[in-house]
Amino acid sequence: MSNLDALKILRSDVAAIALDQFSAASATDANLSTSQILVVDDSSLMRMGLTRSLKTLGFENVTGASNGKEALEKIRAGKLDLILLDIEMPEMTGLQVLEVLKADRMTEVPVIVISGGTDAEDAIRCIEMGAEDYLPKSFNPVLLRARVTNALHKKRLRDHDKVMLETIRQQHAVVSHEKEVSENLLLNILPREISTRLKSGEELIADAHAEVTILFADLSGFTALSRTMTASRLVEILNAIFCEFDRIMQRFGVEKIKTIGDCYMAVAGLPLARSDHAQALVTVAFEMIAALSSVNKIFETDLRMRIGLNTGNVVAGVIGLRKFTYDLWGDAVNVASRMESTGAVGRVHISEFTAKLLPPEFVLEDRGVVDVKGVGHMSTYFVNAGPSVT
């Protein structure tokens, strides 16, 4: 296709283009009539004539620039909705202005290039560089209104899309934040692996574990202490203790199961199996005793606790519809509870099943045979010392 043919297409059938676009967009639209339009032309007569034509057509806010540099200053300084840019200007041509706009990423404002020449190459190049449209001099009022209105409508639609995208982005950020908060709350209730299974749609969580170690720790003297202080002080102390215990569980990779009053329950070896579950939880028990001692110094209290452990098979699962919980069931759990209740204040009391799994580095004190309620007679031990878990 020749340049002349291209120019003919650009200038073709003014009436058809105008009727097509003018029916969809009118300058009498209150929103469009207040649009900020910049006319850039080195000819003052051309600027005045084009400004007058635009105002006659209903566009109220029209300003001018006599050259490319002045135009760029105004583009950078203020918000514009449309630029009418002459191609043939001294010092800085319309093409050079477009190059700067493109290089500086200032292409959000639509540009209609205007030219009195007959060479279509410049017009085509301008459009390839990002210009919205092309207008020949001199201007047909119907075509002028159609092209300007169409460009402004497109600008408004793009602005609206940007606002909508930003709104969607903000809403997505809020949803993501709320999801993160919900997941963190869920992780405060359930082990991560169990939480993941629930979120994936698994409705019944019930797992049999062949060998785990269970710990119960009960504060001694807490009930008596509660009679001597305010509710807020009581909760403050208990929270400080249990928060320290929670940190210990996290540090050693064992699972807190729940608290019942002033009793703390934990387990090692689930939901992910580990071979050193007994060693890990006995070491945790000594860490808990040390943590309680530190809290006592802070609050000037003299709380102590009994700790009992047992090893065996359990069933673990999630129960409940509201305020659901991850819990353990089985004889091994009951025996661990009995190890705590039949233990001694300030000492770690373990069953023979746990004792068999501890390496020689742990120093055990044979307590002899203990009558464990619901179980019968059982050999139990106090742990006096042992290595840390690596």
N, C-alpha and C positions, 0 to 999 in steps of 0.2 A: 504494500500500500504506500502511495506517495505521500510526501509531506502535505501537499495540497489537499489530498483526499482526507488525511487525518484532520486537517484544520476545518474542512467542511463538516466532518462528523462532529467536531467540537462545537461548531457554530450552527449545527443543523436544526431545522424546524423549531424555531423559537416558540411558536404557539403551542406545539405539542408538549414540549418540555415544561413550559410554564403552566399549562392547564393541569398537567399530571401532578406537578409538585405543589402548585399554588393551592389546589383543592385540599391537600393534606396539611398545609402549613401556611398560616397567614401572619403577616407582620402586625396585625391588629391584636394578636395574642398578647395579653398584658405582660406575660412573663418574657416573651421574646422582644417586645418593644422596649424593654428596659435593659436589654443586653448591651454590654460594653464593646463597641466596634472601633477598631483603629484603621484609618485609611493612610496608606504609605505611598506617597507619590512626590517626585521632585518638582512637579508642576503645581504651583499654588492654585491656578485656575482649575486644574483637574481635581485637586483635593476639595476645593470649595464646591465645584459642581457635583462631585460624587457625594459629599457630605449633605448638600442640600437635597439631592435626590433621595438619599436614605432617610432623612428626616421627613421628607414629604410622604414617603412610604410608611411612616409610623415608627421609625427607629429613633429613639430620643437621645441616646448617649453615644455620640459619634465624635471622636477626636482624630487629629491628624499628626503625621510625621513627615518631614520634608526629605528625609534620606534614611538609608538603612541603619546607620549608627544610632540616630535618634529613635528609630523604631525599636531597636534592640533594648535601649535604655528604658523605654516605656513598657516594653513587654516584661522586662525584669522587675520593674518598679510596681506594677499594678496588675490587678486581675482583669483579664480580657476574655471576651467570648468569641471574638472573630477578628481576623486581620485581612484586609484587602490590600494586597501587595503588588505594586507595579514591578514588572520585570526589568524594564530599561530605565536605570537610574545611574547617575555618575557616582564616583567614589566607591559605592557598594551596591551592586546589582541585587535584584530580587533573588536570583539564584544563590548569591553569596549569603544573603540573609537566611535563606532556607538551610544552607550548609551549617551556619552557626547554630540555628535552632535545633537541627538534628544532632550536632556534635554535643551541645549542652543539654540535650534531652528536654528541650522545651517545645515538644511537638504536640502537647495536649490541646493547645489553642488551634482551631482550624484556620487554614490559610486559603484564601481564594486569590489566585494570581490574576493580574489584569495586564493586558498588553494591547498596544495599538498596532503591533507588527503583524505580518502575514505568515511568519515562519512558525510552523507548528512544533518544531524541534524543542524550542525553549519551553513551550507550554507542556509538552509531553514530559520533558525532563523534570520540570517543577513538580508535576503530579507524581512522578516516580520518586521524587525526594520527599514526598509526604504532603504536598499541597492537597487540599480537599477538593478544589474545583478550579475552573478556568473561566474568565470573563473577557470578552473582547471589548475594546473601545470602538466607538462610543456605545453607551449602555442603553439597551432596551429596558424600560422601567419594569415591564412584566417579567422579563428574564432576570433582571437584577433582584427583584423581590423574591422570585422563586429560588434562585441560587443562594441568596443570603439566608432566607428563611430555612431552606433545607439544611444548610451548614449549621445554623444555630440549633435546629431541632436535633441533629446528630450529636452536637456538643452537649446539649441537655441530657440526651439519652446516655451518652458516655459518662457524664457527671453523675447521673442517677445510678448507673451501673457501679461506679466507683463507691458511691455511698452504700449501696446495697452490699457490695463485696466486703467493705469495711465492717458493716453491720454483721454480716455473716461471720467474718473473721472474729469479731469481738464475741459474738454468741458462741462460736466454736470454742474460743478460749475459755469462756465461762463454763460451758458444758465440760470441757476437758478438765478444768479446775475442780468442778463439782464431782466429776468422775474420779479424779485423783483423791479427793477428800473421802469419797465413799469407799474407795479401795483401801485407803489407809485405815479407815474405821473398821472395815472388814478384816484387815490384817491384825487389828487389835483384838479381834474376837477369835479368829481362826488362823491356823498355820497357812503359810503362803500356798503350799501345794493343795491344801483342801479348798482354799479360797478360789484357786484357779479352776479346780474341778467344778465347783458350784457355778462359777461364771460361765463355764463352757456348756452348762445345761444339765449336768448330772444331778438328778433329783434325790437319790438315796446314797448317802455317804456312809458306808459301813465296811470296816477293814479289820481283818484278824491279823494280829502281830504275834509271832511265835515267841519272841523274847525281847522284853523291854525292862527298864528299871524305873520304878515310880518313887517319888519323894513326897512326903507330907511334912510340913513344918508348922508348929503351933506355938504362938507367943505365950509365954508364961508370965502371969501378973498383969496382963493387959486389962482384964475385966475389973480388977481392983483399981487399976490406974484410971480407968474411965469414970469412976465415981468421984474423982478428985479434980476434974478439969472440965472446961466447956466443950461443947460438941465440936466447935471449929478447931480447937486445939487438939482434940482427940483425933479428928480426921487428918489434920495436918501431920501428926506424928506417924499415923498408920500409913498415910500416903507416901511419906518420905521413906519408910521402911520398904514398902512393897515396890516403890520405884527403883530402889537400889537392887532389890531382888530381880526385877525385870531386866535391868541392865546386865546383871550377872548371867541370866538365862540367855540373853542375846549374845553375850561375849563367848559363852561356851557352846552355843549352838544346841541348846536343849529347849523343850517346849514348856512354857507355862500353860497349865490347863485351866486353873481358876483359883479364886480366893473364896473362902467361906468364912465370913466373920473375920477373925484374926488368924485364920489358917490358910496356908499357901500350898498349892499342889502343882507339881511339875513332873515331867517324864522325859527320859532320854531313850532314843531308839525308834522314834516314830515322829512324823509320818514317814521319814526316810530312815531306813535301818542304818545302824552303826555298830561296829563290833565292840567299841569301848564304852558302851552305854553305862555300865556299872561304874567304871572308873571315873567317867565324866561327871556323873551325878553325885558321887561321893565327894569329889573335889568341889563341886558346886555347893554342897552342904557346908563345907568349911568356909567357903567364900561368903556364904550367907551369914554365918556366925560372926565373921569379921566385920561385915557390913552393919550388922545390928549393933555391934560394939561402937562403931563410928557414929551411928545415929544417936545412940545413948549419950555420947559425949556432947553432941550438938544440942540436944533437947534436955540434957541433965536428967535423964531417966535411967532406970535400972532394969530394963526389959531383958528377958532371956527367952530361949525357946528350946523345945524338944524337936528333934528331926529323926524321922524314921524312913527307911528305904527297904524295898523288896523288889525281886526280879522274877518275871514269869510272863505268861502269855495273857494278852488282853484283847478285847474288842474295842475299837475306837470308831466313833461316828458323830454325825451332826444330828441333833434332835431339836424339835420345837418349831413352831410356826412364827412366833414373835419372840424377840430376844433369844434366838436360838443359840445353842452352845455346842462346842466340841468337847466330848467327854469320853471317859474310859470306863469299861466294866470288866469284871472278872474277879476270881479269888485273889489274884496277885495284887489288885488294888486294895481289897479288904485287908490283906496281910500287911501291906505297906502302911495303911492307916493304924493297924494294931502296933506296928513297930514304933510309930510315933507316940501313941497313947501309953505304951508300956515302957517307953524309953526314959531317959534321965535328962533334966534340964542342962542345957549347954553341951550336950553330947550327941554324936551321930550314931544311931542305933540301926543295925542292919540284920536282915535275915541270913540264914545259912546259904540260901540260893544266891544272894548278892555276894556274900563273902567268897564263895567258890570262884567267882569271876574276877576278883581283884588280884592284881599282880603282887609279888612278894614285897614290893616297896611299901605297901600299905601295912601299917602296924595295927593288928587286931587284938582286942581283949575279949577273951571268951567269957561270955556272961553266964553260960550254962544253959539249962533248959528252962524255957519260959512258957507258961500256960497262956496261949494266945486264944482269946475268945472267938469262938466260931471255927477255929482251926484245930486246936488241941495243943499238945506240947511240941515245942520247936526250939532248936538250938539257935541262939542269936549272939550277936557280937557288937561291941563298941569299936568304932574306928578311932584310933588315937592319933595317927599321922599318915601322910601319904604324899606322893609326888603330884605335881601339877599336870594337867592334861595339855599336851602339845597340839 
